[in-house]
Amino acid sequence: MNCWHCRHTAVGTGRFCGRGVCENHAKQRPYILELMQNDGHTRALVVDDALPCGTCHPRPNPVALPELD
């Protein structure tokens, strides 16, 4: 697999989209695995070093999916 940005050999895939990322374009960001509520407090289970591709941007707000209701 090649890097999405420069076409060099990828060393990983983006956590959100699966695009290839080489060592020059690899960055690390936290990724939320799960949100939990307990006694009115929200807590998150987070992976600290997830690999984003640097191109895609997850939406900041949830998207409504009424067809699944």
Residue pairs with C-beta under 8 A, 6 or more apart in sequence:
1 9
1 10
1 13
1 20
2 8
2 9
2 10
2 20
2 22
3 9
3 10
3 20
3 21
3 22
3 24
3 25
4 10
4 14
4 19
4 20
4 21
4 25
4 53
4 55
5 21
5 22
5 25
5 54
5 55
6 22
6 24
6 25
8 22
8 24
9 22
10 20
10 21
10 22
11 21
11 22
11 23
11 26
12 20
12 21
12 26
12 51
13 19
13 20
13 21
13 51
13 53
14 20
14 21
14 51
14 52
14 53
14 54
14 55
14 56
15 31
15 50
15 51
15 52
16 52
16 53
16 56
16 58
17 53
17 55
17 56
19 53
19 55
19 56
20 53
21 51
21 53
21 54
25 53
25 54
26 51
27 51
27 52
27 54
28 48
28 49
28 50
28 51
29 50
29 52
30 46
30 47
30 48
30 49
30 50
31 46
31 47
31 50
32 44
32 45
32 46
33 44
33 45
33 46
33 47
34 44
34 45
35 42
35 43
35 44
35 45
36 42
36 43
36 44
36 45
37 43
